[in-house]
């Protein structure tokens, strides 16, 4: 069986894309306990007790844990045993921890610690963020358009802090965004998962693996698909794709395979919001904001996340 991360639907093993939203399907054994991963109640790093999980992803087992000394809830990600001997995977896993530790912003999940399990599996300890993923909220229809605008305002501010550290996220998608409603009319947004992140100025030296980019990055920018040098504007494009999907319930483009989808992102003009969601109305300033973020050429997009945020802040709740 294959699984769609976007809508949580399952499909035949031969399927490539989700017929509901066009997202690429992955083979993932969600909630499966791996015999080589630590079991619940195990203590990692002398003082982290595993209390829930693991959720087994493609590269990591994710646990909820408790710091025994200070009684704090944390998240622990442990590299899967079959990957611990792959140097490039281990290096990226460690780089993710270091990058998240560099970014001092309340909207970015903090990295707290790293180490090795008794079985020599690398692990990282991160801040536990309350709430639901944006993906979960959208599928359950539990978030209003005005709340979405607040979420994306906060994401712009958080990503600006990321970019100030010369980091480009490169994996902006609804399941990497956590949203918490601590009280009425209050929204708190967290940006998660820096596994795919690179330094600004990064350019791959290898042939571009198109299917892997869609699988890992969700909404890769045209320049990422072309193997060109990257900067903060690649994240602007990806965030525009996430905003488009959040508002309309549809992906910007849907293709029969990764090659066709890549061509669309590099060449085709996106639909206007009202074309993707007939029957819904969107203020012109919001439609223009999304279309500017989705420009093919980086020079024609917002040049920074703060530029995009300024336009989002112009959208009054009364217009929605």
N, C-alpha and C positions, 0 to 999 in steps of 0.2 A: 504493500500500500504506500501511497504518497500523500503528503500533507501540505495544505496551503497555509502558510504562516499568517496571511492577511485575513482570511475569513474562517480559518480553523476547520475547513472541510477536508474530507478524505476522498481519495480517488484511486483508480486502478493504477497499478505499478507502471503501465505503459504510457500513461498520460504525461504530458510535458508541462502544460499550463493549466491554471484553474479556469474552468469555463464560466465561473461567476464573475471574476474580476481581472483575469488575465495575468495574475501573478504566477511566477514559476514555482512548480511543486518541488518539494524536497522529501527525501527519505529520512524520517526522523522518528526515533523511538521515544516519544514523549512519556515522561513519568516512569520509564523503565529503570529498575535498579540494576546496575552493573555489578557483578560479583566482585570485580576488582576495585570498585570505588568504595570508599569507607561507608560503613553502615551508620544508621542513626545511633546517637548517644556516644559515638566515637569522639575523642578529643583530639583536635588538630592543633599543632603549634603550642602545646602545653595548656592553652586556656580558651580554645574555641570549641564548644560542644555543639555537634550537629543535631539540630532539633526537628528539621523537616527537609524532605527531598530524598534523593536527588531528582531534579528534572534533567534528563539527559539530552543535551543538544548534540550538534554535529561535532563539536570539539571539546565541550566542557560539561561536567556535571555540576549543577547549581544547587546549593543548599541554603536554607535559613539556619543560622547558628546563633549561639549566645556566648558572649565574652564572659567567662566565669568570674573574672576579677572585678569587673565594673558593672556586671549585669546589663550589658548592652546588646541589642539585637543587631546582627550584621548579616551580610550575604557572603558566602564563600563559593568561589568558582574553582573547581579542580580540573586540571587538564586530563582528558581521558587517557587511560593507561596505554592504549595502542598508539598514542601520539607522542608520548614523552621522550621518545628517542629521535624524533624529527626536529633537527636543530632549528630550522626556519620557523616552525610552529611554536616551539618553546620561546624563541627570541621575540616573536610577535606578541605572545602571551605576556612576557615580561615587560615589553615596551608599552603595552596597554596599561599595565599597572603604574608604570612611571609617568606616562602621559596624564593619567587621571589624577595623580598626586600633584602634578604641576599646576593644575587649574583650580584656583581658589574662587569658586563662584557657587552660590547656594542652589543654582539650577543645574549643576553638574554633580552626579553621584561621585562622592569622594572615594579614592583608594586609600586604604588604611594600613595594609600590611601585605607581605608576600612571604613564601617559604616553600618547603617541601614536606609532603606527607611522609609517614614512616615507610611507605612503598616507593618513595622518591618521585612522586607525582607533583609537579609544580602547582601551587595554589595561590590565589589572591583573595584578599579580604576587602570588602567594600561596604560602603554605607548602605543600610537597609532603608529603602524609600517606600513610604506608605502610598497606597493608591492602586490604580489599575493602569494597564498600558492603554495608550490611545487606541490601539487596535481593538482591545476588549470593549472600550467605551463605544467605539463606532459600530461594532458588530451588534452591540446590545441597544444601540440608539439611545444612549444615556448621556449625551453631551449636546448642549445647545450651540447654535452658531455663534452667539455672543461669547460663550465660554471658549469656543475654538479660537476666536480672535485673541482672547487673553492668553491662551496656551501658546499660540504662535508668537505673540509679542514677547513672552517670557523666553521662548526658544531662541528668538533672535538675539536677545540680550545675553543668554548663556553662550551661544555660539560666537558672539563677538569676543567674549572672554577666552574661548578656545582659540580663536584666530589670533588674538593678541599674544598667545604663547607659541605662535608659528606652527600650529597644528590644524590640519583639515580633517574633519570627522570621517567623511566618505561612506557612512552607512546609516544615513538618516531614513528611518522608516517607522511606521506606527508602533511596532513592537519594541522599539528602542526609546520610546518616550513614555514616561510615567506621569500620570496626572492624579493629583490628590485634592479632594474637596474637604478641608479641615472644618469648615463652617459655612453657613449660608453666604453666598456671594463671595466666597473665597476660593481661589484656585492656585495650586502650587504645582509647578511643572519641573520634572527632572529629566535630564538627558543622560542616557545610559550607553554602555557598550562602545568602547574605543578600539576594539580588536582590529578593525580595518584601517584605523587612522594612520596618517603619514605626516611628515613635516611638509609645510608649505614649500613649494618648489619641487616636490617629488615628481619623478617621471619614470615609469617602468622601463627596465632595460630588456624585458622579455616580450615575446609575442603576447598580444592582449588575448586573454581567455574570456571571451564574451559571456558564455553561460555562467562561468564562475563569478563574473562581476554582477550579474543580475541576482545570482543566488546569494552572494555575500553582501552586496552593497544596496540592493533593493531598487534604487532609482539612480543609476550612474549618470553623470553628466556627459554631454557629447565629447568633451575633451578627455574625460577618463576613458570612454569607449575608444577614442582614437589613439590613446597612449601618449597624449601630450602632457606638458608640464602643468601641474595643478596648483591652484591657490584657493583662497576663501570663496571665490565665485562658483567653484564646483559645488560647495555646500549650499549656496544660494539656489542653484538649479534643483538640487535634490529636495531642499525644503519646499520649494515651489511645487514639486511633484507630490509631496506629502500633503500640502495644503489643498491642492486640487482634489486629491482623493478624499480628504476629510470633508470637504464641502459638497462634493458631488456624489460620493460613493463609488466613483469609477476611477480607474487608472487613467493617466494622461493618454497612454497608448496601450493597445493590446495587440499582440502579434501571435502568429502560429508557432514561432520558434524564436530563439534568442537572437539569431542573425537578423530576422525581420524586425524584431523589436528594437534592436540597436540601430538599424537603418532609420526607423521612425524617429527615434530620439535625436539622431544626427541631422535628419533632413525634413521631416514633416512638421507642418504647422499645427500646434495643439488646438483643440476645440475651445471655444469660449465656454465659460462656466455654464451658462444657460443652455448651451447646446448639449453638454454632457448630462445635464440634469433638467430635462424639460419639465415645466410645471413649477420649478423653483425660481425665485427671483434673487438676483445678487446686485448690490450697489455697484455702480461703475468703478468706483475707486478700488473696490475689492477685486473685481475682475481684472482691472489694469495692473494691480499689484501682482497677481498670480501670473499674468501674461509676461510682465517684465522679468520676473524671476525665471521664467521658462524660455527666455531668449536663447537661441542656439549659440551665438557668439558671446563669450564672457564680457566683452567690452560693451555690449548692449544691455546687459543685466544690471541689477543693483550691484554696485561695486563693493558694498559691505553689508553685513547684517543690520547695522544701525540704519542704513539707507532704507532697507526693506521695512524695518520696524517703524520708521517715521510715517510711512504710508499706511501701515496697519493701524497706527494710533489715530489716524484721521477718520477711521470708520466708527461713527457714533452708533451705540446700541440701537438708537431709534431707526437707523437705516436697515437693520437686519430683520 
